Amino acid sequence: MKPSKKNNRAIGHLKTMVQSKTMAQSKTMAQSSAMNVHTVTNQAGLHNKNKHHGRYDFEALMVALPELKPCVINNPRGEKSINFSDPLAVKLLNKALLAHHYKVTEWDIPKGYLCPPIPGRADYIHRAAELLSNESKSIKHTLVRALDIGVGANCIYPIIGVCDYGWQYVASDIDEVSVENANKIAANNERLQRHIECRLQHNGRHFFEGVIKAGEFYDITTCNPPFHKSLQEAEQGSQRKINNLNANKAKKGTLKNTLNRAAEPSKTSAPTLNFGGQKAELWCDGGEAEFIKNMALESKQFGNQVLWFTTLISKKENVKWMQKTLEKIGAVEMKIVEMSQGQKISRFVAWTFKTAPQRQKWLKLKS
């Protein structure tokens, strides 16, 4: 992925700015004892730029991907749907959504890898883009350079960032199969070519080190951390999802005969997430809390090369611990951006080591 001449000029300006400000910024951070913290509360529902409002248009999706048709069923209300406990149906739904809404027609993931619910993933990108736009009304998103930590085989955040905003995306993962597959997706879709580069993180304890190269600058980072602390905890979470799916079916009544019964998970088989997931995607030692703490600690080292760091946080109680960590390492500002999709409440945290005037100077190069 080669940056444009305009991007190269912007990078050159950023290098000069960083070199001249490093000592002054370090002194400012050392003297500052208070971090500005803002909670951004948004209206319930998906972002207004999200393409996935309302029910899925299965007629259009089946046109975009005829393979989906055998998986489409009628629910008890006579509405078209799929069996969300069927991994194949979920994957084909994602393929259809990407083909229909984003014109990404060559997309697949290896068996057992995470197949994410796209509407919620898209909301994160739209809110992250909004964070940048709120700081600079004249920002040109085609000049934005983003970094995704833990891209996974699905490459979903870079896909949405590129297709909806024209961002340049570097992505990383500790899993070789994920990196290989994500690069394959980028190479096989014209819309993504020259916009996405996925790099292997060789050290599983690092986040930015070994990925961010000297002389590289990023306007924003994204990350969806592993949620669980262990394989056992991940399997228990999978079983809860299966139980909830079955309970919802029982409440709504038995599905009509059009349901593909053969695709339903066996009651005797080991629990598996309907959205899949490998070890690095689902769990890590210490779970989400330890993951985001270590990410925050390492981010200070790259505070001159990144404007805004962000990460999703699933457990609300982890936000306060993240805040304490960021205060300790001298972050200048923290934003807690709340999101909601239906009954699900989620959030991401954004932080920066740059003052408001420094951020404005940075973003002038993106106008």
Sequence and secondary structure as in RCSB ss.txt:
>XXXX:A:sequence
MKPSKKNNRAIGHLKTMVQSKTMAQSKTMAQSSAMNVHTVTNQAGLHNKNKHHGRYDFEALMVALPELKPCVINN
PRGEKSINFSDPLAVKLLNKALLAHHYKVTEWDIPKGYLCPPIPGRADYIHRAAELLSNESKSIKHTLVRALDIG
VGANCIYPIIGVCDYGWQYVASDIDEVSVENANKIAANNERLQRHIECRLQHNGRHFFEGVIKAGEFYDITTCNP
PFHKSLQEAEQGSQRKINNLNANKAKKGTLKNTLNRAAEPSKTSAPTLNFGGQKAELWCDGGEAEFIKNMALESK
QFGNQVLWFTTLISKKENVKWMQKTLEKIGAVEMKIVEMSQGQKISRFVAWTFKTAPQRQKWLKLKS
>XXXX:A:secstr
    HHHHHHHHHHHHHHHHHHHHHHHHHHH    EEEEE   SBS TT TT SS  HHHHHHH GGGGGG EE 
TTS EE  TT HHHHHHHHHHHHHHHH        TTS    HHHHHHHHHHHHHHHHHH TT  GGG EEEEES
 TTT HHHHHHHHHH  EEEEEES HHHHHHHHHHHHH TTTTTTEEEEE S TT SSTTTS TT  EEEEEE  
  BSSHHHHHHHHHHHHHHHHHHHHHH    TTS GGGS  TTS    TT   HHHHB TTHHHHHHHHHHHHHG
GGTTTEEEEEEE  STHHHHHHHHHHHHTT SEEEEEEEEETTEEEEEEEEESS HHHHHHHHHTT 
